[in-house]
Amino acid sequence: MPTRLRIAVNQIRERINLRIYDSKVAVVKTLRYISVPLSLLSVTALIVSYGYQLEPSEKALVDILLKTTIGFYIFKYFAELFYDFSPAEYVRKSRFEFSLMLYMLVNIAAINIFNFELTAAIGNLLGVNRFDELFMLLVQGYFLVFVALELGKASRLLPQMKLSPPALLAISFSLITLLGAGLLSMPEMSRLPNGLSALDALFTSVSAVCVTGLSTFDIATVLTFKGKVILMVLIQLGGLNFITFTSLFALLANPGVGTRYKSMLQASYSAESLETSVQLTGQIVRFSLLFEAVSATLLFISWGDQHFATVGDRAFHSIFHAISAFNNAGFSLYTGGLADASLLGNVPLGLVIALTVVLGGLGFRPIYEVFSYKALKHRRSNPWVHFSVNTKIAVYAIAILVPLGALLFFILEQHGTLSGQSPAMALYHSVFSSITTRTAGFNTVDFGAIGLPTLLVVMLFMFIGGSSGSTAGGVKTSTFALVFLNALGTIRGRKRVELFRQTIPVELLNLALSVFLFSASVVLLGIFALSITDGHLGLARIAFEELSAFCTVGLSTGITSELSTSGKTILMISMLIGRVGTVTLAFALTSKRKDSQDYRFPNASVQVG
């Protein structure tokens, strides 16, 4: 733009800004106040339209409400654009939103003035059937995100509630679990005449949000497509750790608020500073979506001769299993899981899922250090910078535990589930089982048929779990490593615990031991409770079920549906504690106000052993 023209435009814009300055605050505030109740009403209408069979008049009413809301958001966006002191900068920062709003505005004008459906015409041009319906699904998805951003601005009220980060974490998980249960219990979500029972819906929602994978029914045959979509969304929210997901929205919508969220992120993901934790949140979402997209693409190619009704069905199966694998959930759309007869021998499919599980269980901080271009560039320009101890533990754990677990499984199941298999297939099943037993819950063999020695080995690996700050469960490899090294150092008479030429602080060792003992105590208490409510199912099987629930693994010997109501409730509590309890405990121990230690009592002599 020529200099004179730019000056003239700036002068015009300055005059406009002066004229509208007095009304700006009132208009913007009014629009934002209207957007919250309207958003909640529209989301409710959208949920009702998907969850229930509506009469034509009811569908028309919902359609009018959604169109009104979309029209309001278009008006709101352009009003905020008009009132912004730098409209060009506003458009630059919201390019996607501007393009979408402008397209919908043009489409509405074309329909009402020329009776011409622009979206349908584009679909015909591209040769894509029902493109207008697909576009509306995308718009509704964006609409839900936009609503979340609007509601995220309510985060300014959180400091007034004086909730601690652990409390926010627990409340967030509880709310999304109850919402998921309500959605899954709607008639359109299942093929059952009266829909899922409240207990089954709640159990499935808890299992999905806690990325466990246990289920009281066969999701492949009971849930409808809509129900499977809801389940997939719950898995994604749980895998990203719901508090991180909402934190991102809150930080984007209102950067001035969110210190409590940042503290929670710092505790959960071992970030050195609050600034690092905020950057890491964005990396979590980007890397998760990237890996899930790559995994879904590879799965789409790897189904082989598997029959699907449509290409869309094949794509949905790929996306669902990619999300389930990366988030270490273990849910599958096949009755027998990956051990289903139709998938036997599909090694490429199993390898893609196994690799996705490994990446999901690696931990977001190690993923950032290993795969981030910024981190790679920093290490390349500074050769003395190495991976953090946390990342090294995560990588070494995979390098040691996966081969060890595969070897033990291969040896112990030679005359069991691996009998009759070729050496190559037996090795494949052993490696896959070693990877998924620590965290994911996928299975290529029937775990109800494995021997007791193998069952005990699997229980140990489930308890160890995956890496800290990952989608995996268990006590985490770093916790287990610190407890093991501390015990080994004590036996050897060493005064300090050193790892990778660094000294581990005593506070960290005590924290690891506390988490370890807390987890072991909860598991033992859960087994004891299950022995009272469902002892007839056998101690080994209920112990396996409890460990799978607390460690959010999802493997089962097939007794989940046979448990009593009390037994299912115990497993739900175990899943929630296993998902949020260890992080909450760690935060509570590290953030607790320290009492004065300026004095010291005399040393005590206590007999040990």
C-alpha positions as CSV (number, residue, x, y, z in Angstrom):
1,M,0.0,0.0,0.0
2,P,1.5,3.4,-0.9
3,T,2.6,5.6,2.0
4,R,0.0,8.4,1.3
5,L,-2.9,5.9,1.1
6,R,-1.7,4.1,4.2
7,I,-1.6,7.5,6.1
8,A,-5.1,8.4,4.8
9,V,-6.5,5.0,5.9
10,N,-4.9,5.3,9.3
11,Q,-6.4,8.8,9.8
12,I,-9.8,7.6,8.8
13,R,-9.5,4.6,11.2
14,E,-8.3,6.9,14.0
15,R,-11.4,9.1,13.5
16,I,-13.6,6.0,13.6
17,N,-11.9,4.8,16.8
18,L,-12.5,8.1,18.5
19,R,-16.2,8.0,17.5
20,I,-16.8,4.5,18.7
21,Y,-14.5,4.6,21.8
22,D,-17.3,5.5,24.3
23,S,-19.6,2.6,23.2
24,K,-16.8,0.0,22.7
25,V,-16.7,-1.4,26.3
26,A,-20.5,-1.6,26.6
27,V,-21.1,-3.3,23.3
28,V,-18.3,-5.9,23.6
29,K,-19.3,-6.7,27.2
30,T,-23.0,-7.1,26.2
31,L,-22.1,-9.4,23.4
32,R,-19.9,-11.6,25.7
33,Y,-22.6,-11.7,28.3
34,I,-25.2,-12.9,25.7
35,S,-22.8,-15.5,24.3
36,V,-22.4,-17.6,27.5
37,P,-26.1,-18.5,28.0
38,L,-26.8,-18.7,24.3
39,S,-23.8,-21.0,24.0
40,L,-25.0,-23.3,26.8
41,L,-28.5,-23.3,25.3
42,S,-27.2,-24.2,21.9
43,V,-24.9,-26.9,23.1
44,T,-27.8,-28.4,25.0
45,A,-29.9,-28.3,21.9
46,L,-27.1,-29.9,19.9
47,I,-26.7,-32.7,22.5
48,V,-30.5,-33.3,22.5
49,S,-30.6,-33.5,18.7
50,Y,-27.9,-36.1,18.6
51,G,-29.1,-38.1,21.6
52,Y,-32.8,-38.4,21.0
53,Q,-35.2,-39.1,18.2
54,L,-37.0,-35.8,17.7
55,E,-40.2,-34.9,16.0
56,P,-40.0,-32.8,12.8
57,S,-41.2,-29.8,14.6
58,E,-38.6,-30.3,17.4
59,K,-35.9,-30.8,14.8
60,A,-36.9,-27.5,13.1
61,L,-36.8,-25.7,16.5
62,V,-33.3,-27.0,17.2
63,D,-32.2,-26.1,13.7
64,I,-33.5,-22.5,14.1
65,L,-31.7,-22.2,17.4
66,L,-28.4,-23.4,16.0
67,K,-28.7,-21.2,13.0
68,T,-29.5,-18.2,15.3
69,T,-26.4,-19.0,17.4
70,I,-24.2,-19.2,14.3
71,G,-25.6,-15.9,13.1
72,F,-25.0,-14.4,16.5
73,Y,-21.3,-15.5,16.5
74,I,-20.9,-14.1,12.9
75,F,-22.3,-10.8,14.1
76,K,-20.2,-10.9,17.3
77,Y,-17.0,-11.6,15.4
78,F,-17.4,-8.7,12.9
79,A,-18.6,-6.4,15.7
80,E,-15.4,-7.1,17.7
81,L,-13.5,-6.7,14.4
82,F,-15.1,-3.3,13.9
83,Y,-14.4,-2.1,17.5
84,D,-10.8,-3.3,17.5
85,F,-8.2,-0.5,17.2
86,S,-6.3,-2.5,14.7
87,P,-8.7,-4.5,12.5
88,A,-5.9,-5.8,10.2
89,E,-4.0,-7.2,13.2
90,Y,-7.2,-8.7,14.5
91,V,-7.8,-10.5,11.2
92,R,-4.2,-11.7,11.1
93,K,-4.4,-13.2,14.6
94,S,-7.7,-14.9,13.8
95,R,-7.2,-15.9,10.1
96,F,-9.1,-19.2,10.4
97,E,-12.0,-17.8,12.3
98,F,-12.2,-14.8,9.8
99,S,-12.2,-17.2,6.8
100,L,-14.9,-19.4,8.3
101,M,-17.1,-16.5,9.4
102,L,-16.7,-14.8,6.0
103,Y,-17.5,-18.1,4.2
104,M,-20.7,-18.7,6.3
105,L,-21.8,-15.1,5.8
106,V,-21.4,-15.5,2.0
107,N,-23.2,-18.8,2.1
108,I,-26.1,-17.4,4.0
109,A,-26.3,-14.5,1.6
110,A,-26.2,-16.8,-1.4
111,I,-29.0,-19.0,0.0
112,N,-31.3,-16.1,0.9
113,I,-30.7,-13.9,-2.1
114,F,-30.0,-16.3,-4.9
115,N,-31.4,-19.5,-3.4
116,F,-28.0,-21.1,-4.2
117,E,-26.4,-23.6,-1.7
118,L,-22.7,-22.8,-2.0
119,T,-21.5,-25.8,0.1
120,A,-23.5,-28.3,-1.8
121,A,-22.2,-26.9,-5.1
122,I,-18.6,-27.2,-3.8
123,G,-19.4,-30.9,-2.9
124,N,-20.7,-31.6,-6.4
125,L,-17.6,-30.0,-7.9
126,L,-15.3,-32.1,-5.7
127,G,-17.3,-35.2,-6.3
128,V,-18.0,-35.7,-2.6
129,N,-21.4,-36.9,-1.6
130,R,-23.2,-35.2,1.3
131,F,-20.4,-32.6,1.5
132,D,-22.8,-30.1,3.0
133,E,-23.5,-32.5,5.9
134,L,-19.8,-33.1,6.4
135,F,-19.2,-29.3,6.4
136,M,-22.0,-28.8,9.0
137,L,-20.3,-31.5,11.2
138,L,-17.0,-29.5,11.0
139,V,-18.8,-26.3,11.8
140,Q,-20.5,-27.9,14.8
141,G,-17.1,-29.2,15.9
142,Y,-15.6,-25.7,15.6
143,F,-18.7,-24.3,17.3
144,L,-18.1,-26.5,20.3
145,V,-14.5,-25.4,20.5
146,F,-15.6,-21.8,20.2
147,V,-18.1,-22.3,23.0
148,A,-15.3,-23.8,25.1
149,L,-13.2,-20.7,24.4
150,E,-16.0,-18.5,25.5
151,L,-16.6,-20.4,28.7
152,G,-12.9,-20.5,29.3
153,K,-13.1,-16.8,29.8
154,A,-15.1,-17.6,33.0
155,S,-11.7,-18.8,34.4
156,R,-11.4,-15.3,35.9
157,L,-13.8,-16.5,38.6
158,L,-11.6,-19.4,39.6
159,P,-9.3,-17.4,41.9
160,Q,-12.3,-16.3,43.9
161,M,-13.3,-19.9,44.5
162,K,-9.9,-20.5,46.2
163,L,-9.6,-24.1,44.9
164,S,-6.2,-25.7,45.0
165,P,-4.8,-27.2,41.7
166,P,-5.4,-30.8,43.0
167,A,-9.0,-29.9,43.7
168,L,-9.4,-28.4,40.3
169,L,-7.9,-31.6,38.7
170,A,-10.3,-33.8,40.7
171,I,-13.4,-31.6,40.0
172,S,-12.5,-31.4,36.3
173,F,-12.3,-35.2,36.0
174,S,-15.5,-35.7,37.9
175,L,-17.4,-33.1,35.8
176,I,-16.3,-34.6,32.4
177,T,-17.0,-38.1,33.7
178,L,-20.6,-37.2,34.7
179,L,-21.1,-35.4,31.5
180,G,-19.9,-38.4,29.5
181,A,-22.1,-40.7,31.5
182,G,-25.1,-38.5,30.7
183,L,-24.3,-38.5,27.0
184,L,-23.7,-42.3,26.8
185,S,-27.0,-43.0,28.6
186,M,-29.0,-41.2,25.9
187,P,-31.1,-43.6,23.7
188,E,-29.3,-42.8,20.4
189,M,-25.9,-43.8,21.8
190,S,-26.6,-47.5,22.1
191,R,-28.6,-50.2,20.4
192,L,-30.3,-51.3,23.6
193,P,-34.1,-50.6,23.7
194,N,-33.9,-48.5,26.8
195,G,-30.3,-47.3,26.4
196,L,-27.4,-48.0,28.7
197,S,-28.1,-48.3,32.4
198,A,-26.8,-45.5,34.6
199,L,-24.2,-47.8,36.1
200,D,-22.9,-49.1,32.7
201,A,-22.8,-45.5,31.3
202,L,-21.0,-44.2,34.3
203,F,-18.5,-47.1,34.3
204,T,-17.7,-46.6,30.6
205,S,-17.4,-42.9,31.0
206,V,-15.0,-43.3,34.0
207,S,-13.0,-45.9,32.0
208,A,-12.8,-43.6,29.0
209,V,-11.8,-40.4,30.8
210,C,-9.3,-42.4,32.9
211,V,-8.1,-44.0,29.6
212,T,-8.4,-47.4,31.1
213,G,-10.3,-49.5,28.6
214,L,-12.3,-51.7,30.9
215,S,-16.0,-52.1,29.9
216,T,-19.0,-53.9,31.3
217,F,-20.4,-54.6,27.8
218,D,-19.1,-55.1,24.2
219,I,-18.8,-51.6,22.9
220,A,-18.4,-52.9,19.3
221,T,-21.9,-54.3,19.2
222,V,-23.8,-52.2,21.8
223,L,-22.8,-48.6,21.0
224,T,-24.0,-46.9,17.9
225,F,-21.8,-44.7,15.7
226,K,-22.8,-41.7,17.8
227,G,-22.0,-43.5,21.0
228,K,-18.5,-44.5,19.7
229,V,-17.9,-40.9,18.7
230,I,-18.7,-39.8,22.3
231,L,-16.4,-42.5,23.7
232,M,-13.6,-41.4,21.4
233,V,-14.0,-37.8,22.5
234,L,-13.9,-38.8,26.2
235,I,-10.7,-40.8,25.6
236,Q,-9.1,-37.8,23.9
237,L,-10.0,-35.5,26.8
238,G,-8.8,-38.0,29.4
239,G,-5.6,-38.7,27.5
240,L,-4.6,-35.1,27.3
241,N,-5.4,-34.8,31.0
242,F,-8.6,-32.8,31.0
243,I,-7.1,-30.1,33.2
244,T,-4.5,-29.4,30.5
245,F,-7.2,-29.2,27.9
246,T,-9.2,-26.7,29.8
247,S,-6.1,-24.8,30.7
248,L,-5.2,-24.3,27.1
249,F,-8.6,-22.8,26.5
250,A,-8.4,-20.6,29.5
251,L,-4.9,-19.3,28.6
252,L,-5.9,-18.6,25.0
253,A,-9.1,-16.9,26.0
254,N,-7.8,-14.9,28.9
255,P,-4.0,-14.8,29.2
256,G,-4.1,-12.7,32.3
257,V,-5.7,-15.5,34.3
258,G,-4.5,-19.0,35.0
259,T,-1.7,-19.0,37.6
260,R,-3.4,-21.9,39.4
261,Y,-3.7,-23.8,36.1
262,K,0.0,-23.1,35.3
263,S,1.0,-24.5,38.7
264,M,-0.9,-27.6,38.0
265,L,0.8,-28.0,34.7
266,Q,4.2,-27.4,36.3
267,A,3.5,-30.2,38.8
268,S,2.0,-32.6,36.3
269,Y,4.6,-32.3,33.6
270,S,7.8,-31.5,35.5
271,A,8.3,-28.1,33.9
272,E,11.1,-26.0,35.2
273,S,9.1,-22.8,35.1
274,L,5.6,-21.5,34.6
275,E,6.5,-20.1,31.2
276,T,7.9,-23.5,30.2
277,S,4.7,-25.2,31.4
278,V,2.5,-22.9,29.2
279,Q,4.6,-23.6,26.1
280,L,4.5,-27.3,26.9
281,T,0.7,-27.2,27.0
282,G,0.7,-26.1,23.4
283,Q,3.3,-28.7,22.5
284,I,1.1,-31.4,24.1
285,V,-1.8,-30.7,21.9
286,R,0.2,-30.3,18.7
287,F,2.3,-33.4,19.1
288,S,-0.8,-35.4,20.2
289,L,-2.8,-34.4,17.1
290,L,0.2,-34.9,14.9
291,F,1.0,-38.4,16.1
292,E,-2.6,-39.4,16.1
293,A,-3.0,-38.2,12.5
294,V,0.1,-40.1,11.3
295,S,-1.1,-43.2,13.2
296,A,-4.6,-43.0,11.7
297,T,-3.1,-42.7,8.2
298,L,-0.9,-45.7,8.7
299,L,-3.8,-47.7,10.2
300,F,-6.0,-46.7,7.2
301,I,-3.4,-48.4,5.0
302,S,-2.8,-51.4,7.3
303,W,-6.3,-52.8,7.6
304,G,-5.5,-55.2,4.7
305,D,-8.5,-57.3,3.5
306,Q,-10.6,-56.2,6.5
307,H,-14.1,-55.4,5.1
308,F,-15.7,-52.0,5.7
309,A,-19.1,-50.8,4.5
310,T,-17.7,-47.5,3.3
311,V,-14.4,-45.6,3.1
312,G,-15.8,-43.3,5.9
313,D,-16.2,-46.4,8.1
314,R,-12.6,-47.4,7.4
315,A,-11.4,-43.9,8.3
316,F,-13.4,-43.8,11.5
317,H,-12.0,-47.1,12.6
318,S,-8.5,-45.8,11.9
319,I,-9.0,-42.5,13.8
320,F,-10.7,-44.3,16.8
321,H,-7.9,-46.9,17.2
322,A,-5.2,-44.2,16.7
323,I,-6.7,-42.1,19.5
324,S,-7.2,-45.1,21.7
325,A,-3.7,-46.3,21.1
326,F,-1.9,-42.9,21.6
327,N,-3.9,-42.2,24.7
328,N,-3.2,-45.7,26.0
329,A,-6.9,-46.4,26.4
330,G,-7.1,-49.9,24.9
331,F,-10.7,-49.5,23.6
332,S,-11.3,-51.4,20.4
333,L,-14.2,-51.5,17.9
334,Y,-13.8,-55.3,17.7
335,T,-15.5,-57.7,20.0
336,G,-12.3,-59.6,20.7
337,G,-10.0,-56.6,20.6
338,L,-7.0,-57.1,18.3
339,A,-7.3,-60.8,19.1
340,D,-10.5,-60.8,17.0
341,A,-10.6,-63.6,14.4
342,S,-10.8,-61.0,11.6
343,L,-7.5,-59.4,12.6
344,L,-5.4,-62.4,13.4
345,G,-2.1,-62.4,11.5
346,N,-2.4,-58.7,10.6
347,V,1.1,-57.9,11.9
348,P,1.5,-54.4,10.2
349,L,-1.7,-53.2,12.0
350,G,-0.4,-54.5,15.3
351,L,3.0,-52.9,14.8
352,V,1.4,-49.5,14.1
353,I,-0.7,-49.7,17.2
354,A,2.2,-50.9,19.3
355,L,4.4,-48.0,18.1
356,T,1.6,-45.5,18.8
357,V,1.2,-46.9,22.3
358,V,5.0,-46.5,22.9
359,L,4.9,-42.8,21.8
360,G,1.8,-42.2,24.0
361,G,3.4,-43.8,27.0
362,L,6.7,-42.1,26.5
363,G,5.7,-38.9,28.2
364,F,5.0,-35.5,26.7
365,R,8.2,-34.0,28.1
366,P,10.4,-36.7,26.5
367,I,8.4,-36.3,23.3
368,Y,9.1,-32.6,23.3
369,E,12.8,-33.1,23.9
370,V,13.1,-35.8,21.3
371,F,10.8,-34.6,18.5
372,S,10.5,-30.8,18.9
373,Y,12.4,-29.0,16.2
374,K,13.2,-26.2,18.6
375,A,14.8,-28.7,21.1
376,L,16.7,-30.4,18.3
377,K,18.0,-27.1,17.0
378,H,19.0,-26.1,20.5
379,R,21.0,-29.3,21.1
380,R,22.6,-29.0,17.7
381,S,23.9,-25.5,18.4
382,N,24.8,-26.4,22.0
383,P,26.4,-29.9,21.9
384,W,26.9,-29.9,25.7
385,V,23.1,-29.9,26.2
386,H,21.8,-33.4,26.8
387,F,18.5,-35.0,27.4
388,S,17.0,-34.5,30.8
389,V,17.2,-37.3,33.4
390,N,13.4,-37.7,33.0
391,T,13.7,-38.3,29.3
392,K,16.6,-40.8,29.8
393,I,14.7,-42.8,32.4
394,A,11.7,-43.0,30.0
395,V,13.8,-44.2,27.1
396,Y,15.9,-46.6,29.1
397,A,12.7,-48.0,30.7
398,I,11.3,-48.8,27.2
399,A,14.7,-50.3,26.1
400,I,14.8,-52.6,29.2
401,L,11.2,-53.4,30.0
402,V,9.9,-54.2,26.5
403,P,12.5,-56.9,25.7
404,L,12.4,-58.3,29.3
405,G,8.6,-58.5,29.2
406,A,8.6,-60.1,25.7
407,L,11.2,-62.7,26.8
408,L,9.3,-63.7,29.9
409,F,6.0,-63.8,28.0
410,F,7.6,-65.9,25.2
411,I,9.1,-68.4,27.7
412,L,6.1,-68.7,30.0
413,E,3.4,-69.0,27.3
414,Q,5.2,-71.5,25.0
415,H,2.7,-74.2,26.0
416,G,-0.1,-71.8,26.6
417,T,-1.6,-69.0,24.4
418,L,1.5,-69.2,22.1
419,S,1.3,-72.9,21.5
420,G,0.9,-73.8,17.8
421,Q,2.2,-70.4,16.7
422,S,5.2,-70.1,14.4
423,P,8.3,-68.6,16.1
424,A,7.9,-65.3,14.3
425,M,4.2,-65.0,15.3
426,A,5.0,-66.0,18.8
427,L,7.7,-63.3,19.0
428,Y,5.2,-60.8,17.6
429,H,2.6,-61.6,20.2
430,S,5.2,-61.5,23.0
431,V,6.5,-58.1,22.0
432,F,3.1,-56.6,21.5
433,S,1.9,-58.0,24.9
434,S,5.0,-56.6,26.6
435,I,4.3,-53.2,25.2
436,T,0.6,-53.0,26.0
437,T,0.5,-54.7,29.4
438,R,2.3,-51.8,31.0
439,T,-0.2,-49.3,29.9
440,A,-2.4,-49.7,26.9
441,G,-4.7,-52.7,27.4
442,F,-4.8,-53.9,23.7
443,N,-4.5,-57.6,23.3
444,T,-3.6,-60.0,20.5
445,V,-4.1,-63.0,22.7
446,D,-6.8,-64.0,25.1
447,F,-5.7,-62.9,28.6
448,G,-8.4,-65.0,30.2
449,A,-6.4,-68.0,29.0
450,I,-2.8,-67.1,30.1
451,G,-1.2,-69.0,32.9
452,L,-0.8,-67.9,36.5
453,P,3.0,-67.2,36.3
454,T,2.4,-65.0,33.2
455,L,-0.5,-63.3,35.0
456,L,1.8,-62.4,37.9
457,V,4.4,-61.0,35.5
458,V,1.8,-58.9,33.7
459,M,0.5,-57.6,37.1
460,L,4.1,-56.4,37.9
461,F,4.4,-54.6,34.6
462,M,1.0,-53.0,34.9
463,F,2.0,-51.7,38.3
464,I,5.2,-50.1,36.9
465,G,3.2,-48.5,34.1
466,G,4.5,-45.9,31.6
467,S,6.5,-42.7,31.8
468,S,5.6,-39.6,34.0
469,G,3.5,-36.9,32.3
470,S,2.2,-39.4,29.7
471,T,-1.1,-40.9,28.9
472,A,0.0,-44.1,30.6
473,G,-0.9,-45.3,34.1
474,G,0.8,-47.2,36.9
475,V,3.2,-45.7,39.4
476,K,5.3,-44.6,36.5
477,T,8.8,-45.7,35.4
478,S,10.6,-42.8,37.1
479,T,8.9,-43.6,40.4
480,F,9.8,-47.2,40.2
481,A,13.4,-46.4,39.1
482,L,14.0,-44.0,42.0
483,V,12.5,-46.5,44.6
484,F,14.6,-49.3,43.1
485,L,17.8,-47.3,43.0
486,N,17.2,-46.0,46.6
487,A,16.8,-49.5,47.9
488,L,19.9,-50.7,45.9
489,G,21.9,-47.8,47.2
490,T,20.9,-48.6,50.8
491,I,21.9,-52.3,50.4
492,R,25.3,-51.2,49.1
493,G,25.7,-48.7,51.9
494,R,25.8,-45.6,49.6
495,K,24.9,-42.3,51.1
496,R,23.6,-40.8,47.9
497,V,21.6,-41.9,44.9
498,E,23.3,-41.0,41.6
499,L,21.8,-41.4,38.1
500,F,23.3,-40.3,34.8
501,R,26.1,-38.5,36.7
502,Q,23.5,-36.5,38.7
503,T,22.5,-36.7,42.3
504,I,18.9,-37.4,43.1
505,P,17.7,-35.1,45.9
506,V,16.5,-36.8,49.1
507,E,13.1,-35.0,48.7
508,L,12.5,-36.7,45.3
509,L,13.4,-40.1,46.7
510,N,10.9,-39.6,49.6
511,L,8.3,-38.4,47.1
512,A,8.8,-41.5,44.9
513,L,8.6,-43.8,47.9
514,S,5.4,-42.0,49.1
515,V,3.7,-42.4,45.7
516,F,4.8,-46.0,45.5
517,L,3.5,-46.9,49.0
518,F,0.3,-44.9,48.3
519,S,-0.4,-46.8,45.1
520,A,0.4,-50.2,46.7
521,S,-1.9,-49.5,49.6
522,V,-4.8,-48.4,47.3
523,V,-4.3,-51.6,45.2
524,L,-4.2,-53.9,48.3
525,L,-7.3,-52.1,49.7
526,G,-9.1,-52.5,46.4
527,I,-8.3,-56.2,46.2
528,F,-9.5,-56.7,49.8
529,A,-12.8,-54.9,49.0
530,L,-13.3,-57.0,45.9
531,S,-12.6,-60.2,47.8
532,I,-15.6,-59.3,50.0
533,T,-17.9,-58.3,47.2
534,D,-16.8,-60.8,44.4
535,G,-14.5,-63.3,46.1
536,H,-16.2,-66.2,44.3
537,L,-14.4,-65.1,41.0
538,G,-11.0,-66.1,42.4
539,L,-8.3,-64.0,44.1
540,A,-5.9,-64.0,41.1
541,R,-8.6,-62.7,38.7
542,I,-9.9,-60.0,41.0
543,A,-6.4,-58.9,41.9
544,F,-5.6,-58.7,38.1
545,E,-8.8,-56.6,37.6
546,E,-8.0,-54.2,40.4
547,L,-4.5,-53.7,39.2
548,S,-5.7,-53.1,35.7
549,A,-8.2,-50.5,36.9
550,F,-5.9,-48.6,39.3
551,C,-3.0,-48.6,36.8
552,T,-5.5,-47.6,34.0
553,V,-4.3,-50.5,31.8
554,G,-7.6,-52.0,30.7
555,L,-6.6,-55.6,30.4
556,S,-9.1,-58.1,31.7
557,T,-9.5,-61.8,32.2
558,G,-13.1,-61.4,31.2
559,I,-14.8,-60.9,34.6
560,T,-15.6,-57.2,34.4
561,S,-19.2,-57.8,33.3
562,E,-19.6,-60.5,36.0
563,L,-18.8,-58.1,38.9
564,S,-21.4,-57.1,41.3
565,T,-22.6,-53.5,41.4
566,S,-20.4,-53.0,44.5
567,G,-17.4,-54.5,42.6
568,K,-17.9,-52.2,39.6
569,T,-18.1,-49.2,41.9
570,I,-14.8,-50.3,43.5
571,L,-13.2,-50.4,40.1
572,M,-14.5,-47.0,39.2
573,I,-13.1,-45.5,42.4
574,S,-9.8,-47.3,41.7
575,M,-9.7,-45.9,38.1
576,L,-10.3,-42.3,39.3
577,I,-7.7,-42.6,42.1
578,G,-5.2,-44.2,39.8
579,R,-5.6,-41.4,37.3
580,V,-5.6,-38.4,39.5
581,G,-4.6,-39.6,42.9
582,T,-0.8,-40.0,42.4
583,V,-0.5,-36.6,40.7
584,T,-2.6,-35.0,43.4
585,L,-0.6,-36.7,46.1
586,A,2.7,-35.5,44.5
587,F,1.4,-32.0,44.2
588,A,0.2,-31.9,47.8
589,L,3.5,-33.2,49.1
590,T,5.6,-30.8,47.0
591,S,3.4,-27.7,47.5
592,K,2.7,-28.1,51.2
593,R,4.0,-25.4,53.4
594,K,7.1,-26.5,55.2
595,D,7.3,-26.2,59.0
596,S,10.5,-24.7,60.5
597,Q,13.4,-27.1,60.5
598,D,15.8,-24.9,62.5
599,Y,15.8,-27.4,65.3
600,R,16.8,-31.1,65.5
601,F,15.8,-33.8,67.9
602,P,18.4,-36.4,69.1
603,N,18.9,-39.4,66.7
604,A,16.7,-42.4,67.5
605,S,17.9,-46.0,67.3
606,V,15.3,-48.2,65.7
607,Q,15.7,-51.9,64.9
608,V,15.0,-52.7,61.2
609,G,14.5,-56.2,59.9
